């Protein structure tokens, strides 16, 4: 019996996070892999030049770069993140994301 699900959150075998969201031309693709009352875990795939506009969130979030290169703005300061880098976006501080190249990231939101 295959125990792998993503939306149902039960993953009983190893998976490559970067494979869970596939690039699409001129788009942002996201796939939520855990959704609980205590937070969420989501994989994003950004085509080059795509991004998320400035916004705030009431919870801390951790971004881990899976592939490519992106720019993360936190409180008006831009930070470059590349594969293997991580950055924490503190709660209630404005932030944005822009893919410099094709870019995949893992977003862990902690409530």
Biotite code that builds the C-alpha atoms (Angstrom):
import biotite.structure as struc

atoms = struc.array([
    struc.Atom([0.000, 0.000, 0.000], chain_id="A", res_id=1, res_name="UNK", atom_name="CA", element="C"),
    struc.Atom([1.414, 3.390, -0.998], chain_id="A", res_id=2, res_name="UNK", atom_name="CA", element="C"),
    struc.Atom([1.429, 5.721, 2.008], chain_id="A", res_id=3, res_name="UNK", atom_name="CA", element="C"),
    struc.Atom([2.523, 8.827, 0.108], chain_id="A", res_id=4, res_name="UNK", atom_name="CA", element="C"),
    struc.Atom([0.159, 11.770, 0.059], chain_id="A", res_id=5, res_name="UNK", atom_name="CA", element="C"),
    struc.Atom([0.906, 15.451, 0.065], chain_id="A", res_id=6, res_name="UNK", atom_name="CA", element="C"),
    struc.Atom([-2.401, 17.184, 0.622], chain_id="A", res_id=7, res_name="UNK", atom_name="CA", element="C"),
    struc.Atom([-3.280, 14.548, 3.241], chain_id="A", res_id=8, res_name="UNK", atom_name="CA", element="C"),
    struc.Atom([0.116, 15.188, 4.882], chain_id="A", res_id=9, res_name="UNK", atom_name="CA", element="C"),
    struc.Atom([1.109, 11.511, 5.323], chain_id="A", res_id=10, res_name="UNK", atom_name="CA", element="C"),
    struc.Atom([4.402, 10.913, 3.540], chain_id="A", res_id=11, res_name="UNK", atom_name="CA", element="C"),
    struc.Atom([5.867, 7.548, 4.429], chain_id="A", res_id=12, res_name="UNK", atom_name="CA", element="C"),
    struc.Atom([8.756, 7.581, 1.971], chain_id="A", res_id=13, res_name="UNK", atom_name="CA", element="C"),
    struc.Atom([11.591, 9.928, 0.984], chain_id="A", res_id=14, res_name="UNK", atom_name="CA", element="C"),
    struc.Atom([10.723, 12.614, -1.549], chain_id="A", res_id=15, res_name="UNK", atom_name="CA", element="C"),
    struc.Atom([12.696, 15.411, -3.175], chain_id="A", res_id=16, res_name="UNK", atom_name="CA", element="C"),
    struc.Atom([11.125, 18.702, -2.083], chain_id="A", res_id=17, res_name="UNK", atom_name="CA", element="C"),
    struc.Atom([12.117, 20.448, -5.309], chain_id="A", res_id=18, res_name="UNK", atom_name="CA", element="C"),
    struc.Atom([10.125, 17.873, -7.306], chain_id="A", res_id=19, res_name="UNK", atom_name="CA", element="C"),
    struc.Atom([6.859, 18.743, -5.536], chain_id="A", res_id=20, res_name="UNK", atom_name="CA", element="C"),
    struc.Atom([6.365, 22.007, -7.478], chain_id="A", res_id=21, res_name="UNK", atom_name="CA", element="C"),
    struc.Atom([7.100, 22.158, -11.211], chain_id="A", res_id=22, res_name="UNK", atom_name="CA", element="C"),
    struc.Atom([8.052, 25.337, -13.067], chain_id="A", res_id=23, res_name="UNK", atom_name="CA", element="C"),
    struc.Atom([5.465, 26.828, -15.418], chain_id="A", res_id=24, res_name="UNK", atom_name="CA", element="C"),
    struc.Atom([6.241, 29.626, -17.872], chain_id="A", res_id=25, res_name="UNK", atom_name="CA", element="C"),
    struc.Atom([5.374, 33.120, -16.547], chain_id="A", res_id=26, res_name="UNK", atom_name="CA", element="C"),
    struc.Atom([3.871, 31.598, -13.392], chain_id="A", res_id=27, res_name="UNK", atom_name="CA", element="C"),
    struc.Atom([4.267, 30.810, -9.730], chain_id="A", res_id=28, res_name="UNK", atom_name="CA", element="C"),
    struc.Atom([3.346, 27.281, -8.692], chain_id="A", res_id=29, res_name="UNK", atom_name="CA", element="C"),
    struc.Atom([2.809, 26.370, -5.043], chain_id="A", res_id=30, res_name="UNK", atom_name="CA", element="C"),
    struc.Atom([2.102, 23.081, -3.359], chain_id="A", res_id=31, res_name="UNK", atom_name="CA", element="C"),
    struc.Atom([1.154, 22.904, 0.291], chain_id="A", res_id=32, res_name="UNK", atom_name="CA", element="C"),
    struc.Atom([2.621, 19.777, 1.849], chain_id="A", res_id=33, res_name="UNK", atom_name="CA", element="C"),
    struc.Atom([1.600, 20.300, 5.482], chain_id="A", res_id=34, res_name="UNK", atom_name="CA", element="C"),
    struc.Atom([-1.346, 22.284, 6.779], chain_id="A", res_id=35, res_name="UNK", atom_name="CA", element="C"),
    struc.Atom([-1.924, 22.234, 10.520], chain_id="A", res_id=36, res_name="UNK", atom_name="CA", element="C"),
    struc.Atom([-3.309, 24.648, 13.104], chain_id="A", res_id=37, res_name="UNK", atom_name="CA", element="C"),
    struc.Atom([0.294, 25.286, 14.180], chain_id="A", res_id=38, res_name="UNK", atom_name="CA", element="C"),
    struc.Atom([1.572, 26.222, 10.713], chain_id="A", res_id=39, res_name="UNK", atom_name="CA", element="C"),
    struc.Atom([2.097, 25.274, 7.091], chain_id="A", res_id=40, res_name="UNK", atom_name="CA", element="C"),
    struc.Atom([4.867, 23.968, 4.846], chain_id="A", res_id=41, res_name="UNK", atom_name="CA", element="C"),
    struc.Atom([4.672, 24.936, 1.174], chain_id="A", res_id=42, res_name="UNK", atom_name="CA", element="C"),
    struc.Atom([6.961, 24.448, -1.836], chain_id="A", res_id=43, res_name="UNK", atom_name="CA", element="C"),
    struc.Atom([7.010, 27.243, -4.442], chain_id="A", res_id=44, res_name="UNK", atom_name="CA", element="C"),
    struc.Atom([8.385, 27.268, -8.000], chain_id="A", res_id=45, res_name="UNK", atom_name="CA", element="C"),
    struc.Atom([8.814, 30.744, -9.534], chain_id="A", res_id=46, res_name="UNK", atom_name="CA", element="C"),
    struc.Atom([9.589, 31.272, -13.193], chain_id="A", res_id=47, res_name="UNK", atom_name="CA", element="C"),
    struc.Atom([12.354, 33.863, -13.726], chain_id="A", res_id=48, res_name="UNK", atom_name="CA", element="C"),
    struc.Atom([11.065, 37.376, -13.087], chain_id="A", res_id=49, res_name="UNK", atom_name="CA", element="C"),
    struc.Atom([7.969, 36.258, -11.178], chain_id="A", res_id=50, res_name="UNK", atom_name="CA", element="C"),
    struc.Atom([7.371, 37.157, -7.546], chain_id="A", res_id=51, res_name="UNK", atom_name="CA", element="C"),
    struc.Atom([5.088, 37.859, -4.625], chain_id="A", res_id=52, res_name="UNK", atom_name="CA", element="C"),
    struc.Atom([4.336, 41.524, -3.947], chain_id="A", res_id=53, res_name="UNK", atom_name="CA", element="C"),
    struc.Atom([5.068, 43.168, -0.622], chain_id="A", res_id=54, res_name="UNK", atom_name="CA", element="C"),
    struc.Atom([2.834, 41.963, 2.201], chain_id="A", res_id=55, res_name="UNK", atom_name="CA", element="C"),
    struc.Atom([2.944, 41.135, 5.915], chain_id="A", res_id=56, res_name="UNK", atom_name="CA", element="C"),
    struc.Atom([2.055, 38.012, 7.840], chain_id="A", res_id=57, res_name="UNK", atom_name="CA", element="C"),
    struc.Atom([1.208, 37.697, 11.543], chain_id="A", res_id=58, res_name="UNK", atom_name="CA", element="C"),
    struc.Atom([3.618, 34.759, 11.983], chain_id="A", res_id=59, res_name="UNK", atom_name="CA", element="C"),
    struc.Atom([7.336, 34.058, 11.589], chain_id="A", res_id=60, res_name="UNK", atom_name="CA", element="C"),
    struc.Atom([8.312, 32.242, 8.402], chain_id="A", res_id=61, res_name="UNK", atom_name="CA", element="C"),
    struc.Atom([11.436, 30.431, 7.293], chain_id="A", res_id=62, res_name="UNK", atom_name="CA", element="C"),
    struc.Atom([12.421, 30.321, 3.613], chain_id="A", res_id=63, res_name="UNK", atom_name="CA", element="C"),
    struc.Atom([14.841, 27.650, 2.397], chain_id="A", res_id=64, res_name="UNK", atom_name="CA", element="C"),
    struc.Atom([16.096, 28.001, -1.198], chain_id="A", res_id=65, res_name="UNK", atom_name="CA", element="C"),
    struc.Atom([15.839, 24.671, -3.022], chain_id="A", res_id=66, res_name="UNK", atom_name="CA", element="C"),
    struc.Atom([16.977, 25.702, -6.532], chain_id="A", res_id=67, res_name="UNK", atom_name="CA", element="C"),
    struc.Atom([18.050, 28.781, -8.421], chain_id="A", res_id=68, res_name="UNK", atom_name="CA", element="C"),
    struc.Atom([18.323, 32.296, -7.082], chain_id="A", res_id=69, res_name="UNK", atom_name="CA", element="C"),
    struc.Atom([15.794, 34.701, -5.643], chain_id="A", res_id=70, res_name="UNK", atom_name="CA", element="C"),
    struc.Atom([15.577, 38.016, -3.870], chain_id="A", res_id=71, res_name="UNK", atom_name="CA", element="C"),
    struc.Atom([13.765, 38.296, -0.541], chain_id="A", res_id=72, res_name="UNK", atom_name="CA", element="C"),
    struc.Atom([12.849, 41.757, 0.718], chain_id="A", res_id=73, res_name="UNK", atom_name="CA", element="C"),
    struc.Atom([12.334, 42.194, 4.444], chain_id="A", res_id=74, res_name="UNK", atom_name="CA", element="C"),
    struc.Atom([11.556, 45.663, 5.789], chain_id="A", res_id=75, res_name="UNK", atom_name="CA", element="C"),
    struc.Atom([12.800, 47.396, 2.617], chain_id="A", res_id=76, res_name="UNK", atom_name="CA", element="C"),
    struc.Atom([16.139, 45.494, 2.546], chain_id="A", res_id=77, res_name="UNK", atom_name="CA", element="C"),
    struc.Atom([16.720, 42.996, -0.295], chain_id="A", res_id=78, res_name="UNK", atom_name="CA", element="C"),
    struc.Atom([18.638, 39.757, 0.349], chain_id="A", res_id=79, res_name="UNK", atom_name="CA", element="C"),
    struc.Atom([19.884, 37.337, -2.309], chain_id="A", res_id=80, res_name="UNK", atom_name="CA", element="C"),
    struc.Atom([19.212, 33.654, -1.567], chain_id="A", res_id=81, res_name="UNK", atom_name="CA", element="C"),
    struc.Atom([20.646, 30.751, -3.535], chain_id="A", res_id=82, res_name="UNK", atom_name="CA", element="C"),
    struc.Atom([20.241, 26.992, -3.367], chain_id="A", res_id=83, res_name="UNK", atom_name="CA", element="C"),
    struc.Atom([21.001, 25.872, 0.190], chain_id="A", res_id=84, res_name="UNK", atom_name="CA", element="C"),
    struc.Atom([20.462, 29.316, 1.782], chain_id="A", res_id=85, res_name="UNK", atom_name="CA", element="C"),
    struc.Atom([17.766, 30.106, 4.324], chain_id="A", res_id=86, res_name="UNK", atom_name="CA", element="C"),
    struc.Atom([16.340, 33.305, 5.714], chain_id="A", res_id=87, res_name="UNK", atom_name="CA", element="C"),
    struc.Atom([13.778, 34.048, 8.413], chain_id="A", res_id=88, res_name="UNK", atom_name="CA", element="C"),
    struc.Atom([11.016, 36.546, 7.737], chain_id="A", res_id=89, res_name="UNK", atom_name="CA", element="C"),
    struc.Atom([9.882, 37.904, 11.115], chain_id="A", res_id=90, res_name="UNK", atom_name="CA", element="C"),
    struc.Atom([6.186, 38.304, 11.869], chain_id="A", res_id=91, res_name="UNK", atom_name="CA", element="C"),
    struc.Atom([4.518, 41.626, 11.060], chain_id="A", res_id=92, res_name="UNK", atom_name="CA", element="C"),
    struc.Atom([7.417, 42.914, 8.918], chain_id="A", res_id=93, res_name="UNK", atom_name="CA", element="C"),
    struc.Atom([6.777, 43.663, 5.246], chain_id="A", res_id=94, res_name="UNK", atom_name="CA", element="C"),
    struc.Atom([8.376, 41.190, 2.866], chain_id="A", res_id=95, res_name="UNK", atom_name="CA", element="C"),
    struc.Atom([8.337, 40.242, -0.821], chain_id="A", res_id=96, res_name="UNK", atom_name="CA", element="C"),
    struc.Atom([9.884, 37.604, -3.100], chain_id="A", res_id=97, res_name="UNK", atom_name="CA", element="C"),
    struc.Atom([11.269, 37.968, -6.633], chain_id="A", res_id=98, res_name="UNK", atom_name="CA", element="C"),
    struc.Atom([12.852, 35.209, -8.710], chain_id="A", res_id=99, res_name="UNK", atom_name="CA", element="C"),
    struc.Atom([16.083, 36.430, -10.287], chain_id="A", res_id=100, res_name="UNK", atom_name="CA", element="C"),
    struc.Atom([16.343, 33.123, -12.154], chain_id="A", res_id=101, res_name="UNK", atom_name="CA", element="C"),
    struc.Atom([13.961, 30.194, -11.991], chain_id="A", res_id=102, res_name="UNK", atom_name="CA", element="C"),
    struc.Atom([13.677, 29.704, -8.242], chain_id="A", res_id=103, res_name="UNK", atom_name="CA", element="C"),
    struc.Atom([12.240, 27.077, -5.918], chain_id="A", res_id=104, res_name="UNK", atom_name="CA", element="C"),
    struc.Atom([11.810, 27.580, -2.199], chain_id="A", res_id=105, res_name="UNK", atom_name="CA", element="C"),
    struc.Atom([10.359, 25.883, 0.826], chain_id="A", res_id=106, res_name="UNK", atom_name="CA", element="C"),
    struc.Atom([8.263, 28.151, 3.048], chain_id="A", res_id=107, res_name="UNK", atom_name="CA", element="C"),
    struc.Atom([7.676, 27.092, 6.644], chain_id="A", res_id=108, res_name="UNK", atom_name="CA", element="C"),
    struc.Atom([5.108, 29.283, 8.390], chain_id="A", res_id=109, res_name="UNK", atom_name="CA", element="C"),
    struc.Atom([5.007, 28.878, 12.175], chain_id="A", res_id=110, res_name="UNK", atom_name="CA", element="C"),
    struc.Atom([1.883, 30.045, 14.003], chain_id="A", res_id=111, res_name="UNK", atom_name="CA", element="C"),
])
